[in-house]
Amino acid sequence: MPDDTDPTRHDRLDRHPTPGAHNSLWRWPSAKHPLRIAFNYALIVLARHSPSLRLKNYLLGLTGVTVGQGVSWGLESTPDVFWPELITVEDHAIIGYDATLLCHEFLQEEYRTGAVVVQEGAMIGAGAIVLPGVTIGAGARVAANSLVTDDVPPDTTVAGVPATEQSRA
């Protein structure tokens, strides 16, 4: 994973305090306009169920996701509904069936946002979850049902909860 000189994903997150009696999720309408969330949600639902990769890429682009050439989104894959504009998926990457790319974390007294970057030719397996502030390196592979909490170096395979580098046998 990252070496000791690389900032962690937590260092790359923007923190937004939400003081008051309720947790930060209660404050979401002041973080993003409800109509924008509804618009994003409708387009993402359509994209999740469309078998057409061109249509998926087009719809997700309308939400603000940066989608490279030849990107493949598996059925029911889900980009962040609140901050899709923080997602970049570079050329020929694959986002597997039911994978989730999150750009936010709602916590008790703050919410955090951070970019997710899936670099060229990377693959994210079915059901995997990528947390905010994470970069998946070019040609990297994330195994199915993994939880990616740290950057994945290029041409590396990670698996598990949390995802860790897998050696080649």
Summary of the structure (lengths in Angstrom):
residues: 169
radius of gyration: 15.8
end to end distance: 18.5
largest distance: 52.4
contacts: 549
relative contact order: 0.16
helix: 25%
strand: 25%
